[in-house]
Amino acid sequence: MDLGDIDVSELSSSEQFYLNFISQGNNVRKSLDVMTQNPMKYNAALLMKIIKDNEDTEYGQKYDFANIKSIEDFQSKVPITDYDSYADYIYRMTENGEKNLITSYEIIHYAKSSGTMGNPKRIPITSLNQEINMKYNYAYLFNLFAEKVGLDWIKYPCLNLTELSMSKLPSGDTYGSISGKIMDVFGDMISEITTSPIEALIPSVGTNIRYIHVRFALVNPDISFTITSFVSLFLEFLRYIKGNWELLVNDIERGTIDESIKMPNEVRESLLGKIEPMPERAEELRKIFEEGFDEPIVPKIWPKMLLLIGCGSGGFKNYLDKIKEFTSSDFNFALIGLTASEGIFSLFTELNNHDSILIPDSMFYEFLPLDANGDYSKIVTMDKLEEGKEYEVITTNLSGFYRYRMKDVVRCTGRYNNTPMIEFLYRLDQCLCVAGEKVNGENLRAAAYKTEKDFGFDLIDFSVYVDSDSSPMKYVYLMEVEDLPENVTKESIQEKLNENFCATDSVLCNKIEKSIIGKTELYFLQPETYLLYKELKVARGASPAQVKPPRILRDERDISFFNVLRDGELNRADYLNMEEITLKSNIENLDLLFLKIEEFLEDKGVSIKSKLKLELIIEELFVNICNYAYEKEGEIKIQYGLLEDPLRIIINFIDGGVEFNPLDKESPDLTLEANQRDIGGLGLTIVRKNVDEIDYKYENNQNILTIEKIF
């Protein structure tokens, strides 16, 4: 790509800005190619520089940095740490303005972590951190993009979904998201290069920033790319358009802001001063949306938009497939690798590729094999990583953290030149355990998204917690879904979810099969539950761009929040107070089934006569399944629950035997003598005469016969 022929003097300030980074990107890519040939050389040199530069800090003197001459010296003198190891230092730095405690480098900002586990942390960001961020988040990335699609995009604005809000600490330092600090590089050009106004980038409390981002983006057909912290935010943006396009188009047409959109009065007045009626653009958009969303909508709205920049690894991978439903085949993804407030760890090797390589000059890396079970003597450096093996990341960064446990688990997926490629899997502090098994984010995601694929619904998001009050204890999934297929029941999805969950881990599966852990339970959530959760977090001070969907729920307040927002219609079993029992298809188990039903109906006011009729129905159906469903013995699941007004019982008989719909069998002609009638059918006639509703379906290789009887 030859940039020498471009007359820079004819370019706008934003075009010059992009061109400068694209030019720098050539050198960054060449340098990275050299470093990845011998990564350990550069990584070890970085460590020695960090140690030398910080030997006179309070921390450096405490751990004798002056006498560290090798990696081995470093590992023998400096302990493994976590955030609490630095909490006192950071308090002195941010409250009292003390310097040279953990780092000698200039601190330009404190990053506010996303606060996944409790209160947000204050992570120091040095000028050296910022240089690394500029080098790899802008120069490298923009150079790759320009190489692939040319330079036309630098003329047009971008959609920026990151937040720029900052606050001041007592020390006078700025405090906010790392993405916001990185965006500082745009300076006064921010209004020139982004479509979103300052009211969305630095939002006031109680402001619907989704509306503002979308509203101002829709009126500009020339957006060239989108930048966000997590790719899920872009999906949220697109879904907002899909669900609210009529309101948005009407506002664009009239130059108004609908009264239902929440924001402070001063924000509304400020925005109204920036908009005007745009009936022609509104008509263009209305025609696009009226055609529906079956075809990709992004290229229709923004023909020039060809790139999404954001974190799409680990738990965010599944959002990409959903985003692709809205975009064209030539749309590109710049999937930022493992990145945190503590630094940028890895970098994708090319656009549209999940594979990311460790960056040798970003920080010093150590890795604890997951199978070492916490034995730190087994820590290895980056050159010793084995393909396919999983490790906990330990880092020494440019901000004063030494041998710091990130609690991120990665897998080595191969090598680029001689440098390991890694894939983020999950966080160690985001695991659940009921009875000795270890369930992590990867297990939870795999089960949820496999179930989504099995049934073809749209999983908006999900969370999981352990129900420790049940006996046995069990895992509970909470899912917000759209487009559930007709005739698919919650029970069938729950059954498949349990099966998929078991498939993620043999220990978990064994414990569920032995009833040491109860079967996985599922509840559906009301529409926009996760948006409401985000709004509440933001109202309590969290950054809108950093609130992630909570995969694992431990806080009782969060568990209560989601349980209160269950979808009553989708969770019909809640109203049924459903219970279940699984029995072998053996007639000898009939008495146990009678006992369970008898216990269930105790104190429910059901007459003896009604109970006897119910027993007759149950006997006919259970015996029929025992005799005809399986060649050999199988299992029969019986689910039962009550509904009020009128009081009635609903029972599901579920088996995995030969497909057979008993309702297709004609009732016998009772006018004939017994020896003249076909065999069978009489029992079902008895059932039909004594139930109020009966239904059959074959689903997921199972016969499901449902009866309803009013008492």
C-alpha positions in Angstrom: 0.0 0.0 0.0 1.7 3.2 -1.2 0.8 6.3 0.8 3.5 8.5 -0.8 1.2 9.8 -3.6 -1.3 11.3 -1.2 -1.4 15.1 -0.8 -1.8 15.4 3.0 -2.5 19.1 2.7 -5.8 18.4 1.0 -7.0 16.1 3.8 -9.1 17.1 6.8 -7.7 16.8 10.2 -9.5 13.5 10.8 -8.3 12.0 7.5 -4.7 13.0 8.4 -5.3 11.4 11.8 -6.2 8.1 10.3 -3.5 8.3 7.6 -0.8 8.9 10.3 -1.8 5.7 12.1 -2.1 3.7 8.9 1.5 4.8 8.1 2.8 3.9 11.5 1.0 0.5 11.2 3.5 -0.6 8.5 6.4 -0.3 11.0 4.4 -2.0 13.8 3.6 -5.0 11.6 7.2 -5.3 10.5 8.4 -5.1 14.1 5.9 -7.6 15.2 6.9 -10.0 12.5 10.5 -9.8 13.8 9.6 -10.2 17.4 7.4 -13.2 16.8 10.4 -15.1 15.3 12.1 -15.1 18.7 9.5 -13.9 21.2 11.3 -15.0 24.4 14.3 -12.8 23.6 12.1 -9.7 23.5 9.8 -10.8 26.4 12.8 -11.4 28.7 14.4 -8.1 27.7 11.1 -6.3 28.6 11.1 -7.9 32.0 14.7 -6.9 32.7 13.9 -3.3 31.6 10.9 -3.2 33.9 12.9 -4.5 36.9 15.8 -2.1 36.2 13.5 1.0 35.8 11.6 0.2 39.0 14.4 -0.9 41.3 14.2 2.3 43.4 10.4 2.1 43.9 9.1 1.1 47.3 8.0 -2.2 45.9 11.3 -2.7 44.1 13.4 -2.1 47.2 11.1 -4.5 49.2 11.8 -7.3 46.8 15.4 -6.5 45.9 14.9 -5.6 42.3 18.5 -4.3 42.1 19.9 -7.8 42.4 17.5 -9.5 39.9 19.6 -10.4 36.9 17.5 -13.2 35.3 14.0 -14.6 35.1 15.0 -17.2 37.7 16.1 -14.5 40.1 12.8 -12.7 39.5 10.8 -15.8 40.2 12.7 -16.6 43.3 12.5 -13.1 44.8 9.1 -11.8 43.8 5.9 -13.4 45.1 2.7 -14.2 43.1 0.3 -11.4 43.7 -3.4 -10.4 43.2 -5.1 -7.0 43.4 -5.2 -7.1 47.2 -1.4 -7.1 47.2 -1.4 -3.6 45.7 -4.6 -2.2 47.4 -2.7 -0.3 50.1 -0.2 1.2 47.5 -3.0 2.2 45.2 -4.9 3.9 48.0 -1.8 6.0 48.9 -1.4 6.8 45.2 -5.0 7.8 44.4 -6.0 9.3 47.7 -2.7 11.0 48.8 -1.0 11.4 45.4 2.1 9.5 46.5 4.5 8.4 43.7 7.3 5.9 43.1 5.5 3.2 45.2 4.9 0.4 42.7 6.1 2.0 39.5 8.5 4.8 38.4 6.7 5.3 35.2 4.3 8.3 34.7 0.8 7.4 35.6 -1.7 9.2 33.3 -5.0 7.6 34.4 -6.6 4.9 36.6 -8.8 2.4 34.7 -12.1 1.5 36.3 -12.4 -2.3 35.8 -15.7 -3.7 34.7 -16.4 -4.9 38.3 -17.4 -8.5 37.4 -16.7 -9.6 40.9 -17.9 -6.8 43.3 -16.5 -3.3 43.5 -14.6 -1.9 40.5 -10.8 -1.6 40.9 -8.4 1.2 40.2 -5.8 0.0 37.7 -2.9 2.4 37.1 -2.3 3.2 33.5 1.1 4.6 32.6 2.3 6.5 29.5 4.0 3.3 28.4 0.7 1.5 28.5 -0.9 4.2 26.4 1.9 3.9 23.8 1.3 0.1 23.5 -2.5 0.7 23.2 -1.9 3.3 20.4 0.5 1.0 18.6 -1.7 -2.1 18.5 -5.3 -0.8 18.9 -4.9 1.9 16.2 -1.8 1.8 14.1 -1.8 -2.0 13.6 -5.5 -2.3 13.2 -6.1 0.6 10.8 -3.2 -0.5 8.7 -4.8 -4.0 8.3 -8.1 -2.5 7.5 -6.7 -0.1 4.9 -4.7 -2.9 3.3 -7.9 -4.9 2.8 -10.5 -2.3 1.8 -8.4 0.7 0.7 -8.5 4.3 2.0 -12.0 5.6 1.1 -13.3 4.9 4.6 -11.1 7.6 6.2 -13.4 10.3 4.7 -16.4 9.2 6.7 -17.4 9.1 10.4 -17.5 6.1 12.6 -20.0 4.8 15.1 -18.4 4.9 18.6 -20.2 2.9 21.2 -17.5 3.3 23.9 -18.0 5.7 26.8 -15.7 8.6 27.5 -16.9 9.5 31.0 -14.1 10.3 33.5 -14.1 11.4 37.1 -11.4 12.8 39.2 -9.7 11.0 42.1 -8.5 12.9 45.2 -5.0 12.7 43.8 -6.2 14.7 40.7 -5.8 11.7 38.4 -8.6 10.8 36.0 -10.6 7.6 36.6 -12.8 5.8 34.2 -12.9 3.1 31.6 -9.7 2.2 29.7 -11.5 2.4 26.4 -12.5 6.0 27.2 -8.9 6.9 28.0 -7.7 5.3 24.7 -10.2 7.4 22.8 -8.5 10.5 24.3 -6.2 10.4 21.3 -9.1 11.8 19.2 -9.2 15.0 21.2 -11.4 17.7 19.8 -11.9 15.7 16.6 -14.3 13.4 18.5 -17.4 15.3 17.3 -16.0 15.3 13.7 -15.3 11.6 13.4 -18.2 10.0 15.3 -21.9 10.2 14.7 -22.9 10.0 18.4 -23.2 13.3 20.2 -21.5 14.1 23.5 -24.7 13.3 25.3 -24.2 9.6 24.4 -20.4 9.5 24.8 -20.5 11.2 28.3 -24.1 10.3 29.4 -26.0 11.8 32.3 -27.7 9.5 34.7 -31.1 8.4 33.6 -30.4 8.9 29.9 -31.4 6.3 27.3 -28.1 6.2 25.4 -29.1 3.4 23.1 -31.7 5.7 21.6 -29.2 8.5 21.1 -26.6 6.3 19.5 -29.1 4.7 17.2 -31.0 8.0 16.4 -27.9 9.9 15.3 -26.4 6.9 13.5 -29.5 6.3 11.4 -29.6 9.7 9.9 -26.0 9.3 8.5 -25.8 6.7 5.7 -22.0 7.2 5.4 -20.7 5.5 8.6 -17.6 3.5 7.7 -16.9 1.4 10.8 -18.1 0.8 14.4 -15.9 0.7 17.5 -17.1 -0.8 20.8 -15.6 -2.4 23.9 -17.5 -5.7 23.5 -19.2 -6.8 20.3 -22.3 -7.6 22.3 -23.0 -3.9 22.5 -23.3 -3.6 18.7 -25.7 -6.5 18.7 -27.7 -4.7 21.3 -27.6 -1.6 19.1 -29.0 -3.6 16.1 -31.7 -5.3 18.1 -32.8 -1.9 19.4 -33.3 -0.8 15.8 -35.3 -4.0 15.0 -37.6 -3.5 18.0 -38.1 0.2 17.8 -37.7 1.3 14.2 -41.2 2.8 13.8 -40.6 5.1 16.8 -37.1 6.0 15.5 -38.3 6.7 11.9 -41.2 8.9 13.2 -38.8 10.9 15.3 -36.4 11.4 12.4 -39.2 12.4 10.1 -40.6 15.1 12.6 -37.3 16.2 14.2 -38.6 15.1 17.7 -37.7 12.8 20.6 -40.6 10.6 21.6 -41.8 11.4 25.2 -41.3 7.7 26.1 -37.5 8.1 25.8 -36.0 8.6 29.2 -33.5 11.4 29.7 -33.2 14.5 31.9 -34.9 17.6 30.5 -31.6 19.5 30.0 -30.3 16.6 27.9 -33.5 16.5 25.8 -33.3 20.2 25.2 -29.7 20.0 24.2 -30.4 17.2 21.7 -33.4 18.9 20.2 -31.1 21.8 19.4 -29.0 19.4 17.3 -31.7 17.7 15.2 -34.1 18.8 12.6 -36.9 17.1 10.6 -35.5 14.8 7.9 -38.5 13.4 6.0 -36.5 12.1 3.1 -34.1 10.1 5.2 -37.1 8.9 7.3 -38.8 7.6 4.1 -35.7 5.8 3.0 -35.4 4.1 6.3 -39.1 3.3 6.5 -39.0 1.4 3.2 -35.9 -0.5 4.3 -37.5 -1.6 7.6 -40.9 -2.4 6.1 -39.1 -5.0 3.9 -38.3 -6.8 7.1 -35.1 -8.1 8.7 -34.8 -11.5 6.9 -32.0 -10.1 4.8 -28.9 -8.3 6.2 -30.0 -4.8 7.2 -26.7 -3.1 7.9 -25.7 -2.7 4.2 -29.1 -1.2 3.4 -28.8 1.4 6.2 -25.0 2.0 6.0 -23.6 0.8 2.6 -20.1 2.0 3.5 -19.9 0.2 6.9 -17.4 -2.6 6.5 -15.8 -3.1 10.0 -16.6 -3.8 13.6 -13.8 -3.3 16.1 -14.3 -4.9 19.6 -13.7 -7.8 21.9 -15.2 -10.9 20.4 -13.2 -13.7 22.1 -14.3 -16.1 24.9 -17.9 -15.5 26.0 -18.5 -13.0 23.2 -17.9 -15.4 20.3 -21.5 -16.4 20.0 -22.6 -12.8 19.5 -20.7 -12.7 16.3 -22.9 -15.2 14.5 -26.0 -13.2 15.5 -24.3 -10.0 14.2 -23.6 -11.7 10.9 -27.3 -12.1 10.4 -27.5 -8.3 10.1 -24.4 -7.7 8.0 -23.2 -8.5 4.5 -20.6 -11.1 3.5 -17.9 -8.4 2.9 -18.3 -7.0 6.4 -15.1 -7.3 8.5 -14.4 -8.0 12.2 -11.4 -6.7 14.0 -11.6 -9.1 17.0 -9.4 -7.6 19.7 -7.5 -10.4 21.5 -7.1 -10.8 25.3 -7.3 -7.3 26.6 -7.9 -5.9 30.1 -7.3 -2.8 32.1 -4.0 -4.3 33.1 -2.8 -4.3 29.4 -3.2 -5.8 26.0 -2.0 -9.4 25.9 -2.7 -10.7 22.5 -3.5 -9.5 19.0 -5.3 -11.0 16.0 -3.1 -11.9 13.1 -5.6 -10.8 10.5 -9.2 -9.5 10.1 -12.1 -11.9 10.7 -9.8 -14.3 12.6 -10.2 -15.4 16.3 -6.6 -16.5 16.5 -4.5 -14.1 18.5 -0.8 -14.1 19.2 0.9 -13.0 22.5 2.5 -9.6 22.1 6.2 -9.9 23.2 6.8 -6.2 24.0 3.5 -5.6 25.9 4.1 -7.3 29.2 6.1 -10.2 30.6 4.1 -13.5 30.7 4.1 -16.5 32.9 1.7 -19.3 32.8 0.5 -21.8 35.4 -0.7 -25.1 33.8 -4.3 -25.7 34.9 -3.5 -29.3 35.8 -0.7 -28.1 38.2 -3.5 -27.5 40.7 -2.0 -24.3 42.1 1.6 -25.6 42.3 3.5 -22.4 41.4 6.8 -24.3 41.0 5.3 -25.5 37.7 4.9 -22.0 36.2 6.3 -21.8 32.6 7.3 -18.9 30.3 5.7 -18.2 26.9 8.2 -20.4 25.0 7.1 -23.5 27.0 3.4 -23.4 26.2 2.0 -26.6 24.7 -0.6 -26.6 22.0 -4.0 -27.6 23.3 -3.1 -27.2 27.0 -4.9 -24.7 29.3 -3.1 -22.2 31.5 -3.8 -19.5 34.1 -2.2 -16.2 33.0 0.3 -14.4 35.3 1.7 -11.1 34.2 4.2 -8.4 35.0 3.0 -5.3 33.3 4.1 -1.7 32.6 1.9 -0.3 35.4 3.5 -1.7 38.5 1.9 -5.1 38.8 4.4 -8.0 39.2 3.6 -11.7 38.8 0.0 -10.7 39.0 -2.7 -13.3 38.8 -5.2 -12.3 36.1 -7.4 -15.3 36.9 -8.0 -15.7 33.2 -7.7 -19.1 31.7 -6.4 -19.5 28.2 -5.7 -22.3 25.8 -2.6 -22.4 23.5 -4.1 -23.0 20.1 -0.8 -23.1 18.0 2.0 -20.8 16.9 2.4 -17.8 14.6 6.1 -17.9 13.5 7.5 -19.0 16.9 5.0 -17.1 19.1 2.2 -18.9 20.9 -1.4 -18.2 19.9 -3.9 -18.2 22.7 -7.7 -18.4 23.1 -9.4 -16.9 26.2 -11.7 -19.5 27.9 -13.0 -18.2 31.2 -12.1 -16.6 34.5 -11.2 -18.8 37.5 -13.3 -16.6 39.8 -16.3 -17.3 37.5 -16.7 -21.0 38.3 -19.4 -22.9 40.1 -19.3 -26.0 42.2 -22.0 -28.1 43.9 -20.4 -31.4 44.8 -16.8 -31.4 43.8 -17.2 -30.8 40.1 -15.9 -27.5 38.6 -18.2 -25.8 36.1 -16.8 -22.8 34.3 -18.0 -20.3 31.8 -17.1 -22.4 28.9 -19.3 -25.3 30.1 -22.2 -22.9 30.7 -21.9 -21.2 27.3 -21.5 -24.5 25.4 -24.7 -26.0 26.9 -26.7 -22.8 26.4 -25.8 -22.2 22.8 -26.0 -25.8 21.8 -29.6 -25.8 23.2 -30.3 -22.6 21.2 -29.0 -24.3 18.1 -31.0 -27.5 18.8 -34.3 -25.7 18.9 -33.7 -22.8 16.6 -34.7 -20.0 19.0 -32.8 -16.7 19.5 -31.0 -16.7 22.9 -30.6 -13.0 23.9 -28.6 -13.9 27.0 -28.5 -16.1 30.0 -27.3 -16.4 33.6 -26.8 -19.4 35.9 -26.8 -19.9 39.7 -26.8 -22.8 42.1 -30.0 -23.5 43.9 -28.6 -24.6 47.3 -32.1 -24.8 48.9 -33.2 -27.7 46.7 -32.4 -31.3 47.6 -30.3 -32.3 45.8 -28.8 -29.0 44.9 -28.9 -28.1 41.2 -27.9 -25.6 38.6 -30.5 -23.1 37.4 -30.4 -21.4 34.0 -32.2 -18.2 33.4 -32.7 -17.4 29.7 -34.0 -14.4 27.8 -35.2 -15.7 24.4 -37.0 -14.6 21.3 -38.7 -16.5 18.5 -39.4 -19.7 20.3 -40.8 -22.2 17.7 -44.4 -23.2 18.1 -45.2 -26.4 20.0 -41.8 -26.4 21.7 -42.3 -26.7 25.4 -40.2 -25.4 28.2 -39.9 -28.9 29.5 -38.4 -30.2 26.3 -35.9 -27.4 26.2 -35.0 -28.0 29.8 -34.5 -31.7 29.1 -32.2 -30.9 26.2 -30.4 -28.3 28.2 -29.7 -30.8 31.0 -28.4 -33.2 28.4 -26.1 -30.6 26.7 -24.9 -29.4 30.1 -24.0 -33.0 31.1 -22.1 -33.4 27.8 -19.7 -30.6 28.8 -18.1 -32.4 31.7 -18.0 -36.1 32.6 -17.7 -35.5 36.3 -20.8 -33.2 36.2 -22.7 -35.8 34.1 -21.9 -38.6 36.5 -23.1 -36.6 39.5 -26.3 -35.6 37.8 -27.0 -39.2 36.7 -26.5 -40.4 40.2 -28.7 -37.7 41.6 -25.9 -36.2 43.7 -26.7 -33.1 41.7 -30.3 -32.4 40.7 -31.3 -32.1 37.0 -30.7 -28.8 35.4 -33.6 -26.4 35.8 -34.6 -23.7 33.3 -36.6 -20.5 33.6 -37.3 -18.0 30.9 -37.0 -14.2 31.6 -39.2 -11.4 30.4 -38.2 -9.4 27.3 -35.4 -6.8 27.9 -34.5 -8.2 31.3 -30.8 -7.8 30.5 -31.3 -4.2 29.3 -33.0 -3.4 32.6 -30.2 -5.1 34.5 -27.7 -2.9 32.6 -29.7 0.3 33.3 -29.8 -0.5 37.0 -26.0 -1.1 37.1 -25.4 2.2 35.2 -27.8 4.0 37.6 -25.5 2.8 40.4 -22.4 4.2 38.8 -21.2 1.5 36.4 -20.0 2.4 32.9 -22.6 1.6 30.2 -19.9 0.3 27.9 -18.5 -2.1 30.5 -21.6 -3.8 32.0 -21.4 -7.4 30.8 -24.2 -9.8 31.0 -23.7 -11.7 34.3 -23.1 -15.3 33.4 -22.7 -16.6 37.0 -24.9 -15.2 39.7 -23.7 -15.4 43.3 -25.1 -12.2 44.8 -28.5 -12.9 46.3 -29.7 -9.5 45.1 -28.9 -10.4 41.5 -30.5 -13.8 41.9 -33.7 -12.2 43.3 -33.7 -9.6 40.5 -33.7 -12.2 37.7 -36.1 -14.5 39.5 -38.6 -11.7 39.9 -38.4 -11.1 36.1 -39.3 -14.6 35.1 -41.7 -14.7 32.1 -44.9 -16.1 33.5 -46.3 -17.1 30.1 -43.2 -19.0 29.0 -42.8 -20.6 32.5 -46.2 -22.2 32.6 -44.7 -25.0 34.7 -44.3 -22.4 37.5 -48.0 -22.2 37.9 -48.3 -26.0 37.7 -46.0 -26.5 40.6 -44.6 -29.3 38.5 -42.9 -32.3 40.0 -41.5 -35.3 38.2 -40.3 -38.9 38.8 -38.4 -41.1 36.4 -39.1 -44.9 36.6 -37.9 -48.0 34.8 -40.6 -49.3 32.4 -41.5 -52.1 34.7 -45.1 -52.7 35.9 -43.7 -53.3 39.4 -43.0 -49.6 39.7 -46.7 -48.7 39.3 -47.2 -48.7 43.1 -44.4 -46.2 43.6 -46.0 -43.9 41.1 -49.3 -44.2 42.9 -47.6 -43.4 46.1 -46.0 -40.2 44.7 -49.3 -39.0 43.2 -51.1 -39.7 46.5 -48.5 -37.7 48.4 -48.8 -34.9 45.9 -52.6 -34.7 46.2 -52.6 -34.9 50.0 -54.5 -31.9 51.5 -55.6 -30.7 48.1 -59.3 -31.5 48.7 -59.5 -34.2 46.0 -62.2 -36.8 46.7 -61.6 -40.5 47.0 -63.7 -41.2 43.9 -61.6 -38.8 41.8 -58.4 -40.3 43.1 -59.5 -43.8 42.1 -60.4 -42.6 38.6 -57.0 -41.0 38.3 -55.3 -44.2 39.4 -57.2 -46.1 36.7 -56.0 -43.6 34.1 -52.4 -43.7 35.2 -52.4 -47.5 35.4 -53.7 -47.8 31.8 -51.1 -45.4 30.4 -48.2 -46.6 32.4 -48.8 -50.3 31.7 -49.3 -49.6 28.0 -45.8 -47.8 27.8 -44.2 -50.7 29.8 -45.6 -53.3 27.4 -45.1 -51.6 24.1 -42.5 -48.7 24.1 -39.3 -50.6 24.5 -37.9 -53.9 23.3 -36.1 -54.1 26.5 -36.5 -52.1 29.7 -36.3 -48.3 29.3 -37.3 -45.2 31.3 -40.6 -43.4 31.7 -40.6 -39.8 33.0 -43.8 -38.7 34.6 -44.3 -35.0 35.3 -47.4 -33.8 37.2 -48.7 -30.5 38.5 -51.9 -28.7 39.6 -53.8 -25.8 38.1 -56.5 -23.8 39.9 -60.0 -22.6 38.9 -61.0 -25.3 38.4 -58.7 -27.5 40.3 -57.2 -30.0 37.8 -54.1 -32.1 37.4 -51.9 -32.2 34.3 -49.7 -35.2 33.8 -47.0 -35.8 31.1 -45.9 -39.3 30.3 -42.6 -39.2 28.5 -40.7 -42.1 27.0 -37.9 -42.6 24.5 -39.4 -45.8 23.0 -40.7 -46.5 19.6 -42.7 -43.6 18.1 -46.4 -44.3 18.6 -49.4 -42.0 18.8 -52.1 -43.8 20.7 -54.6 -41.1 19.6 -54.4 -42.4 16.0 -55.7 -45.7 17.1 -59.5 -46.0 16.5 -61.7 -46.8 19.5 -62.9 -50.4 19.5 -66.5 -51.2 18.4 -68.1 -52.1 21.7 -71.2 -53.5 20.0 -69.1 -56.5 18.9 -68.4 -59.5 21.0 -65.0 -59.5 22.7 -63.7 -62.3 20.4 -64.7 -60.3 17.4 -62.9 -57.0 18.3 -59.3 -56.2 17.4 -56.8 -56.5 20.2 -56.1 -53.3 22.2 -57.8 -49.9 22.3 -60.1 -50.6 25.3 -57.7 -49.2 27.8 -57.4 -45.9 25.8 -61.1 -45.8 25.6 -61.3 -45.9 29.4 -58.7 -43.1 29.5 -60.6 -40.9 27.0 -63.8 -41.3 28.9 -62.3 -40.2 32.2 -60.0 -37.3 31.3 -60.9 -33.8 30.2 -58.1 -33.2 27.8 -55.6 -35.5 26.1 -52.7 -34.7 23.7 -49.8 -36.4 22.1 -46.6 -35.2 20.3 -43.3 -36.7 19.3 -40.4 -34.4 20.1 -36.7 -34.9 20.5 -37.1 -38.6 19.9 -39.6 -38.9 22.7 -43.2 -39.8 23.0 -45.0 -37.2 25.1 -48.6 -38.0 26.1 -50.3 -35.3 28.2 -53.6 -35.6 30.1 -55.6 -33.1 32.0 -58.3 -34.1 34.6 -60.6 -31.8 36.4 -61.4 -32.9 40.0 
